[in-house]
Amino acid sequence: MRIRHMAGVLTFCALVGSVQAGAQEPLATYKSLAPGIALELAQAALMDCQKRGYQVAIAVVDRFGVVQVVLRDRFAGPHTPRPPQERPGRRRPFATVRAAFSRSVSPA
């Protein structure tokens, strides 16, 4: 008798849990940076740097690291607008870097 009662309770909990799990949204939602806001941010940052006497390039990226806006001061060096994806060391997987570091610090 007691086992049937426990089986019934477990079945009920499984059914209730599956109904609640099915009620969740199948896709995740997130907020994204609008291009107009990204441009305003880059312009404000560039003007601030110009006031301070710096010749820079400004890049605004979204939460995934994708470049949204790049602004460059007319006197900034030619190396400044390089996208983050083209920087050295960005292409190496982290495991390779970690393994090289481990070899360099471990006793021989």
FIDO-836854 format. One line per field, with one value per residue: residue number from 1; residue in three letters; x, y, z of N, C-alpha, C in turn. Coordinates in Angstrom, 2 decimals. Layout:
BEGIN
num = NUM ... .
residu = ALA ... .
n.x = X ... .
n.y = Y ... .
n.z = Z ... .
ca.x = X ... .
ca.y = Y ... .
ca.z = Z ... .
c.x = X ... .
c.y = Y ... .
c.z = Z ... .
END
This chain:
BEGIN
num = 1 2 3 4 5 6 7 8 9 10 11 12 13 14 15 16 17 18 19 20 21 22 23 24 25 26 27 28 29 30 31 32 33 34 35 36 37 38 39 40 41 42 43 44 45 46 47 48 49 50 51 52 53 54 55 56 57 58 59 60 61 62 63 64 65 66 67 68 69 70 71 72 73 74 75 76 77 78 79 80 81 82 83 84 85 86 87 88 89 90 91 92 93 94 95 96 97 98 99 100 101 102 103 104 105 106 107 108 .
residu = MET ARG ILE ARG HIS MET ALA GLY VAL LEU THR PHE CYS ALA LEU VAL GLY SER VAL GLN ALA GLY ALA GLN GLU PRO LEU ALA THR TYR LYS SER LEU ALA PRO GLY ILE ALA LEU GLU LEU ALA GLN ALA ALA LEU MET ASP CYS GLN LYS ARG GLY TYR GLN VAL ALA ILE ALA VAL VAL ASP ARG PHE GLY VAL VAL GLN VAL VAL LEU ARG ASP ARG PHE ALA GLY PRO HIS THR PRO ARG PRO PRO GLN GLU ARG PRO GLY ARG ARG ARG PRO PHE ALA THR VAL ARG ALA ALA PHE SER ARG SER VAL SER PRO ALA .
n.x = 0.82 1.87 3.94 2.54 1.32 3.56 4.53 2.42 2.58 5.13 4.69 2.76 4.30 6.22 4.62 3.60 5.98 6.87 4.92 5.31 7.90 7.51 6.18 8.00 9.83 11.11 13.27 16.00 15.95 17.46 18.87 19.93 22.47 21.61 22.33 22.34 22.70 25.17 26.75 26.44 27.70 30.32 31.00 30.85 32.89 35.11 35.14 35.68 38.23 39.62 39.41 41.09 43.47 44.28 44.89 43.00 41.48 38.18 36.32 33.26 31.80 29.48 27.75 28.72 31.17 31.32 32.14 30.52 30.65 33.22 35.26 37.65 40.17 41.35 44.08 45.08 47.22 48.07 47.81 45.82 42.96 42.66 40.72 39.54 39.61 41.76 44.02 47.23 47.59 44.94 43.94 44.85 43.90 42.65 43.47 45.90 47.53 47.44 48.69 51.28 52.06 52.00 54.09 56.22 56.44 56.65 58.80 61.78 .
n.y = -1.19 1.24 1.56 1.87 4.31 6.00 5.68 6.79 9.47 10.19 9.91 11.90 14.18 14.06 14.46 17.05 18.48 18.10 19.44 22.08 22.47 22.42 24.79 26.83 29.33 28.54 29.79 31.95 35.33 38.51 41.76 44.02 46.09 49.05 50.32 53.14 54.09 52.96 54.38 57.00 56.66 56.09 58.47 60.32 59.35 59.68 62.49 63.24 62.15 63.66 66.22 65.87 65.65 63.35 61.21 58.89 55.68 54.58 51.83 50.23 47.48 44.71 42.56 40.09 40.52 41.44 43.86 46.93 49.70 51.72 54.41 56.76 59.03 61.73 62.15 59.90 57.04 54.69 52.09 51.90 51.27 48.46 45.56 43.66 40.91 40.54 40.88 39.90 36.71 36.37 34.41 32.01 29.06 28.85 26.63 25.92 28.09 27.91 25.40 25.94 27.84 26.30 24.51 26.30 27.18 24.93 22.74 21.39 .
n.z = 0.00 0.84 -1.01 -3.41 -2.90 -2.74 -5.35 -6.76 -5.87 -6.84 -9.60 -9.99 -9.32 -11.36 -13.63 -13.14 -13.08 -15.74 -17.19 -16.35 -17.27 -20.01 -20.36 -20.44 -22.25 -25.47 -26.61 -25.82 -24.78 -25.30 -24.73 -27.23 -28.60 -30.15 -33.44 -33.74 -31.12 -30.56 -32.36 -31.35 -28.83 -29.64 -30.96 -28.84 -27.19 -28.88 -29.19 -26.54 -26.17 -28.09 -26.95 -24.79 -26.05 -27.38 -30.15 -31.46 -32.26 -32.09 -31.09 -30.93 -29.51 -29.50 -27.12 -27.87 -28.88 -31.45 -33.81 -33.85 -34.43 -35.77 -35.27 -36.32 -35.46 -37.45 -37.28 -36.15 -35.83 -38.49 -37.60 -35.72 -36.26 -36.27 -36.25 -33.40 -33.95 -35.62 -34.17 -32.88 -31.30 -30.78 -32.36 -31.46 -29.83 -26.46 -24.99 -26.15 -25.49 -22.70 -22.33 -23.28 -21.42 -19.09 -19.60 -19.58 -16.96 -15.39 -13.54 -15.00 .
ca.x = 0.00 2.75 4.69 1.62 1.15 4.81 4.56 1.44 3.12 6.22 4.09 2.15 5.38 6.82 3.70 3.57 7.28 6.97 4.03 5.97 9.07 7.02 5.64 9.08 10.12 12.14 14.41 16.43 15.89 18.46 18.86 21.00 22.85 21.13 23.40 22.35 23.29 26.59 27.39 26.51 28.73 31.64 31.23 31.12 34.22 36.10 35.22 36.34 39.66 40.17 39.54 42.24 44.67 44.65 44.44 42.68 40.38 37.19 35.53 32.18 31.43 28.30 28.05 29.38 32.47 31.22 32.32 29.33 31.05 34.62 35.55 39.08 40.58 42.10 45.52 45.45 48.14 47.41 47.65 44.77 41.63 42.66 39.66 40.06 39.81 43.02 45.15 47.98 47.22 43.49 43.59 45.29 42.94 43.11 44.15 47.28 48.22 47.57 49.68 52.59 52.35 52.30 55.44 57.23 56.59 56.86 60.22 62.21 .
ca.y = 0.00 2.40 1.69 2.43 5.72 6.68 5.66 7.79 10.81 10.41 10.11 13.22 15.18 14.01 15.10 18.49 19.01 18.12 20.50 23.36 22.58 22.72 26.14 27.80 29.79 27.71 30.61 32.98 36.69 39.41 43.11 44.24 47.49 49.62 50.98 54.57 54.31 52.63 55.52 58.12 56.35 56.23 59.90 60.97 58.93 60.31 63.91 63.34 61.91 64.81 67.30 65.56 65.70 62.03 60.82 57.47 55.05 54.09 50.70 49.81 46.09 44.24 41.59 38.92 40.93 41.83 45.31 47.64 51.00 52.10 55.79 57.02 60.42 61.90 62.13 58.64 56.23 53.72 50.81 51.95 50.67 47.01 44.88 42.75 39.57 40.48 41.10 38.68 35.99 36.15 33.23 30.79 28.58 29.04 25.43 25.98 29.09 27.36 24.33 26.56 28.47 25.24 24.01 27.31 27.36 23.67 22.39 20.44 .
ca.z = 0.00 0.95 -2.25 -4.39 -2.56 -3.15 -6.82 -7.21 -5.60 -7.78 -10.92 -9.98 -9.37 -12.70 -14.57 -12.87 -13.51 -17.20 -17.68 -16.10 -18.15 -21.35 -20.39 -20.58 -23.61 -26.08 -27.01 -24.87 -25.30 -24.74 -25.29 -28.18 -28.76 -31.41 -34.16 -33.45 -29.80 -30.68 -33.04 -30.39 -27.84 -30.27 -31.20 -27.56 -26.75 -29.75 -28.84 -25.24 -26.39 -28.81 -25.97 -23.94 -26.86 -27.88 -31.48 -31.26 -32.97 -31.14 -31.58 -30.03 -29.81 -28.77 -26.05 -28.44 -29.39 -32.86 -33.93 -34.34 -34.96 -35.63 -35.65 -36.23 -35.56 -38.70 -37.02 -35.49 -36.62 -39.38 -36.93 -34.69 -36.46 -36.45 -35.49 -32.38 -34.48 -36.34 -33.27 -32.65 -30.10 -30.74 -33.15 -30.79 -28.83 -25.09 -24.51 -26.63 -24.68 -21.37 -22.36 -23.41 -20.14 -18.13 -19.91 -19.27 -15.52 -14.69 -13.44 -16.04 .
c.x = 0.87 3.53 3.81 1.41 2.37 4.91 3.59 1.95 4.23 5.71 3.47 3.23 6.04 5.93 3.66 4.88 7.40 6.08 4.68 7.17 8.64 6.51 6.73 9.28 11.23 13.39 14.74 16.33 16.95 18.32 20.09 21.25 22.40 22.27 23.48 22.99 24.78 27.35 27.51 27.58 30.12 31.97 31.56 32.51 35.31 36.25 35.93 37.85 40.32 40.34 40.77 43.55 45.14 44.10 44.24 41.67 39.47 36.43 34.50 31.77 30.19 28.72 28.75 30.76 32.47 31.28 31.07 29.70 32.54 34.75 37.03 39.33 41.43 43.61 45.98 46.35 47.41 47.16 46.42 43.47 41.62 41.55 40.24 40.34 41.16 44.23 45.90 47.58 45.74 43.12 43.99 44.22 43.52 43.87 45.61 48.10 48.46 48.63 51.09 53.00 52.73 53.71 56.51 57.45 56.86 58.35 60.58 62.68 .
c.y = 1.25 2.64 2.28 3.92 6.52 6.76 6.69 9.21 11.14 10.65 11.49 14.31 15.22 14.69 16.62 19.13 19.09 19.19 21.86 23.54 22.92 24.14 27.20 28.15 28.93 28.49 31.63 34.34 37.52 40.77 43.29 45.74 47.99 50.36 52.49 54.90 54.01 53.78 56.72 57.89 56.56 57.69 60.63 60.61 59.58 61.79 64.11 63.13 63.07 65.99 67.12 65.53 64.36 61.82 59.31 56.98 54.45 52.94 50.36 48.41 45.71 43.17 40.35 39.26 41.31 43.35 45.93 48.95 51.16 53.53 56.04 58.50 60.59 61.89 60.84 57.83 55.18 52.37 50.77 51.24 49.17 46.37 43.91 41.35 39.43 40.65 39.81 38.02 35.71 34.85 31.93 30.34 28.66 27.83 25.42 26.95 28.55 26.27 24.90 27.22 27.42 24.69 25.01 27.46 26.06 23.34 21.30 19.14 .
c.z = 0.00 -0.34 -3.34 -4.16 -3.02 -4.67 -7.38 -7.02 -6.58 -9.20 -11.02 -10.09 -10.75 -13.72 -14.38 -13.34 -15.01 -17.79 -17.48 -17.00 -19.57 -21.47 -20.58 -22.04 -24.21 -26.47 -25.93 -25.54 -24.60 -25.39 -26.16 -28.32 -30.13 -32.11 -33.89 -32.11 -29.83 -31.35 -32.11 -29.33 -28.42 -30.52 -29.91 -27.05 -27.58 -29.43 -27.51 -25.39 -27.12 -27.87 -25.10 -24.72 -27.40 -29.29 -31.46 -32.28 -31.91 -31.80 -30.52 -30.47 -29.01 -27.76 -26.56 -29.00 -30.85 -32.94 -34.54 -35.03 -34.76 -36.12 -35.41 -36.36 -36.81 -38.50 -36.33 -36.43 -37.45 -38.71 -36.01 -35.04 -36.68 -35.64 -34.48 -32.92 -35.18 -35.43 -33.04 -31.34 -30.00 -31.42 -32.47 -29.81 -27.44 -24.58 -24.95 -25.80 -23.28 -21.31 -22.46 -22.09 -19.10 -18.34 -19.46 -17.76 -14.75 -14.64 -14.45 -15.50 .
END
